[in-house]
Amino acid sequence: MESGNQEFLRGTLKTLVLQLLAQQGKMYGYEITQAVEERTGGEITLTFGALYPLLHKLEDEGLLITQSLEVDGRLRKYYQLTPVGSETAVRKAGEFERFIQLMRLIINPTPDVAFGQ
């Protein structure tokens, strides 16, 4: 992953994970990393070192619940949003959309936008 993508990812990781779980219902860690890579065509790679501390933090904040299921003889830990987590996912998505709009105003200003006035 490009270093620029890594910098942007750091500030949006919580929103990204909450959105994936909102869309998929429940996922396990490796599945989350694969979804990010697949959806971005490999442009963004989510490391376990970044993902698992966040998942544990979200669980501590009451945004996620976990469920361990045996799959192929191994326990797999699935993460799922709580009702508060679902509300937070919606709120964070809205905040992110607004941030993108504001960045577009800075990066691609329209002629009627005057800086410093």
Contact map, one row per residue, 1 for C-alpha under 8 A:
111011000000000000000000000000000000000001111000000000000000000000000000000000000000000000000000000000000000000000000
111111000000000000000000000000000000000000100000000000000000000000000000000000000000000000000000000000000000000000000
111111100000000000000000000000000000000000000000000000000000000000000000000000000000000000000000000000000000000000000
011111110000000000000000000000000000000000000000000000000000000000000000000000000000000000000000000000000000000000000
111111111000000000000000000000000000000000110000000000000000000000000000000000000000000000000000000000000000000000000
111111111100000000000000000000000000000000010000000000000000000000000000000000000000000000000000000000000000000000000
001111111110000000000000000000000000000000000000000000000000000000000000000000000000000000000000000000000000000000000
000111111111000000000000000000000000000000000000000000000000000000000000000000000000000000000000000000000000000000000
000011111111100000000000000000000000000000000000000000000000000000000000000000000000000000000000000000000000000000000
000001111111100000000000000000000000000000000000000000000000000000000000000000000000000000000000000000000000000000000
000000111111110000000000000000000000000000000000000000000000000000000000000000000000000000000000000000000000000000000
000000011111111100000000000000000000000000000000000000000000000000000000000000000000000000000000000000000000000000000
000000001111111110000000000000000000000000000000000000000000000000000000000000000000000000000000000000000000000000000
000000000011111111000000000000000000000000000000000001000000000000000000000000000000000000000000000000000000000000000
000000000001111111100000000000000000000000000000000000000000000000000000000000000000000010011001000000000000000000000
000000000001111111110000000000000000000000000000000000000000000000000000000000000000000000000000000000000000000000000
000000000000111111111000000000010000000000000000000000000000000000000000000000000000000000000000000000000000000000000
000000000000011111111100000000000000000000000000000000000000000000000000000000001000110110000000000000000000000000000
000000000000001111111110000000000000000000000000000000000000000000000000000000000000000011001000000000000000000000000
000000000000000111111111000000010000000000000000000000000000000000000000000000000000000000000000000000000000000000000
000000000000000011111111111000000000000000000000000000000000000000000000000000111000000000000000000000000000000000000
000000000000000001111111100000000000000000000000000000000000000000000000000000001000010010000000000000000000000000000
000000000000000000111111100000000000000000000000000000000000000000000000000000000000000000000000000000000000000000000
000000000000000000011111111000000000000000000000000000000000000000000000000000000000000000000000000000000000000000000
000000000000000000001111111000000000000000000000000000000000000000000000000000011000000000000000000000000000000000000
000000000000000000001001111100000000000000000000000000000000000000000000000001111000000000000000000000000000000000000
000000000000000000001001111110110000000000000000000000000000000000000000000001110000000000000000000000000000000000000
000000000000000000000000011111110000000000000000000000000000000000000000000111100000000000000000000000000000000000000
000000000000000000000000001111111000000000000001001100000000000000000000000011100000000000000000000000000000000000000
000000000000000000000000000111111100000000000001000000000000000000000000000000000000000000000000000000000000000000000
000000000000000000000000001111111110000000000000000000000000000000000000000000000000000000000000000000000000000000000
000000000000000010010000001111111111000000000000000000000000000000000000000000000000000000000000000000000000000000000
000000000000000000000000000011111111100000001111000000000000000000000000000000000000000000000000000000000000000000000
000000000000000000000000000001111111110000000000000000000000000000000000000000000000000000000000000000000000000000000
000000000000000000000000000000111111111000000000000000000000000000000000000000000000000000000000000000000000000000000
000000000000000000000000000000011111111101011100000000000000000000000000000000000000000000000000000000000000000000000
000000000000000000000000000000001111111111111100000000000000000000000000000000000000000000000000000000000000000000000
000000000000000000000000000000000111111111000000000000000000000000000000000000000000000000000000000000000000000000000
000000000000000000000000000000000011111111000000000000000000000000000000000000000000000000000000000000000000000000000
000000000000000000000000000000000001111111110000000000000000000000000000000000000000000000000000000000000000000000000
000000000000000000000000000000000000111111110000000000000000000000000000000000000000000000000000000000000000000000000
100000000000000000000000000000000001111111111000000000000000000000000000000000000000000000000000000000000000000000000
110010000000000000000000000000000000100111111000000000000000000000000000000000000000000000000000000000000000000000000
100011000000000000000000000000000001100111111100000000000000000000000000000000000000000000000000000000000000000000000
100000000000000000000000000000001001100001111110000000000000000000000000000000000000000000000000000000000000000000000
000000000000000000000000000000001001100000011111011000000000000000000000000000000000000000000000000000000000000000000
000000000000000000000000000000001000000000001111111000000000000000000000000000000000000000000000000000000000000000000
000000000000000000000000000011001000000000000111111100000000000000000000000000000000000000000000000000000000000000000
000000000000000000000000000000000000000000000011111110000000000000000000000000000000000000000000000000000000000000000
000000000000000000000000000000000000000000000111111111000000000000000000000000000000000000000000000000000000000000000
000000000000000000000000000010000000000000000111111111100000000000000000000000000000000000000000000000000000000000000
000000000000000000000000000010000000000000000001111111110000000000000000000000000000000000000000000000000000000000000
000000000000000000000000000000000000000000000000111111111000000000000000000000000000000000000000000000000000000000000
000000000000010000000000000000000000000000000000011111111100000000000000000000000000000000000000000000000000000000000
000000000000000000000000000000000000000000000000001111111110000100000000000000100000000000000000000000000000000000000
000000000000000000000000000000000000000000000000000111111111000000000000000000000000000000000000000000000000000000000
000000000000000000000000000000000000000000000000000011111111100000000000000000000000000000000000000000000000000000000
000000000000000000000000000000000000000000000000000001111111111100000000000000000000000000000000000000000000000000000
000000000000000000000000000000000000000000000000000000111111111111000000000000000000000000000000000000000000000000000
000000000000000000000000000000000000000000000000000000011111111100000000000000000000000000000000000000000000000000000
000000000000000000000000000000000000000000000000000000001111111100000000000000000000000000000000000000000000000000000
000000000000000000000000000000000000000000000000000000000111111110000000000000000101100000000000000000000000000000000
000000000000000000000000000000000000000000000000000000000111111110000000000000001111110100000000000000000000000000000
000000000000000000000000000000000000000000000000000000100111111111000000000000111100100000000000000000000000000000000
000000000000000000000000000000000000000000000000000000000010011111100000000000111100000000000000000000000000000000000
000000000000000000000000000000000000000000000000000000000010000111110000000011110000000000000000000000000000000000000
000000000000000000000000000000000000000000000000000000000000000011111000000011100000000000000000000000000000000000000
000000000000000000000000000000000000000000000000000000000000000001111100001111000000000000000000000000000000000000000
000000000000000000000000000000000000000000000000000000000000000000111110001111000000000000000000000000000000000000000
000000000000000000000000000000000000000000000000000000000000000000011111111100000000000000000000000000000000000000000
000000000000000000000000000000000000000000000000000000000000000000001111111100000000000000000000000000000000000000000
000000000000000000000000000000000000000000000000000000000000000000000111110000000000000000000000000000000000000000000
000000000000000000000000000000000000000000000000000000000000000000000111111000000000000000000000000000000000000000000
000000000000000000000000000000000000000000000000000000000000000000000111111100000000000000000000000000000000000000000
000000000000000000000000000000000000000000000000000000000000000000011110111110000000000000000000000000000000000000000
000000000000000000000000000100000000000000000000000000000000000000011110011111000000000000000000000000000000000000000
000000000000000000000000000110000000000000000000000000000000000001111000001111100000000000000000000000000000000000000
000000000000000000000000011110000000000000000000000000000000000001111000000111110000000000000000000000000000000000000
000000000000000000001000011110000000000000000000000000100000000111100000000011111000000000000000000000000000000000000
000000000000000000001000111000000000000000000000000000000000000111000000000001111100000000000000000000000000000000000
000000000000000001001100110000000000000000000000000000000000001110000000000000111111110000000000000000000000000000000
000000000000000000000000000000000000000000000000000000000000011110000000000000011111110000000000000000000000000000000
000000000000000000000000000000000000000000000000000000000000001000000000000000001111111000000000000000000000000000000
000000000000000000000000000000000000000000000000000000000000011000000000000000001111111100000000000000000000000000000
000000000000000001000000000000000000000000000000000000000000011100000000000000001111111110000000000000000000000000000
000000000000000001000100000000000000000000000000000000000000001000000000000000001111111111000000000000000000000000000
000000000000000000000000000000000000000000000000000000000000000000000000000000000011111111100000000000000000000000000
000000000000000001000000000000000000000000000000000000000000001000000000000000000001111111110000000000000000000000000
000000000000001001100100000000000000000000000000000000000000000000000000000000000000111111111000000000000000000000000
000000000000000000100000000000000000000000000000000000000000000000000000000000000000011111111100000000000000000000000
000000000000000000000000000000000000000000000000000000000000000000000000000000000000001111111110000000000000000000000
000000000000001000000000000000000000000000000000000000000000000000000000000000000000000111111111000000000000000000000
000000000000001000100000000000000000000000000000000000000000000000000000000000000000000011111111100000000000000000000
000000000000000000000000000000000000000000000000000000000000000000000000000000000000000001111111110000000000000000000
000000000000000000000000000000000000000000000000000000000000000000000000000000000000000000111111111000000000000000000
000000000000001000000000000000000000000000000000000000000000000000000000000000000000000000011111111100000000000000000
000000000000000000000000000000000000000000000000000000000000000000000000000000000000000000001111111110000000000000000
000000000000000000000000000000000000000000000000000000000000000000000000000000000000000000000111111111000000000000000
000000000000000000000000000000000000000000000000000000000000000000000000000000000000000000000011111111100000000000000
000000000000000000000000000000000000000000000000000000000000000000000000000000000000000000000001111111110000000000000
000000000000000000000000000000000000000000000000000000000000000000000000000000000000000000000000111111111000000000000
000000000000000000000000000000000000000000000000000000000000000000000000000000000000000000000000011111111100000000000
000000000000000000000000000000000000000000000000000000000000000000000000000000000000000000000000001111111110000000000
000000000000000000000000000000000000000000000000000000000000000000000000000000000000000000000000000111111111100000000
000000000000000000000000000000000000000000000000000000000000000000000000000000000000000000000000000011111111110000000
000000000000000000000000000000000000000000000000000000000000000000000000000000000000000000000000000001111111100000000
000000000000000000000000000000000000000000000000000000000000000000000000000000000000000000000000000000111111100000000
000000000000000000000000000000000000000000000000000000000000000000000000000000000000000000000000000000011111110000000
000000000000000000000000000000000000000000000000000000000000000000000000000000000000000000000000000000011111111110000
000000000000000000000000000000000000000000000000000000000000000000000000000000000000000000000000000000001001111110000
000000000000000000000000000000000000000000000000000000000000000000000000000000000000000000000000000000000000111111000
000000000000000000000000000000000000000000000000000000000000000000000000000000000000000000000000000000000000111111000
000000000000000000000000000000000000000000000000000000000000000000000000000000000000000000000000000000000000111111100
000000000000000000000000000000000000000000000000000000000000000000000000000000000000000000000000000000000000001111111
000000000000000000000000000000000000000000000000000000000000000000000000000000000000000000000000000000000000000011111
000000000000000000000000000000000000000000000000000000000000000000000000000000000000000000000000000000000000000001111
000000000000000000000000000000000000000000000000000000000000000000000000000000000000000000000000000000000000000001111
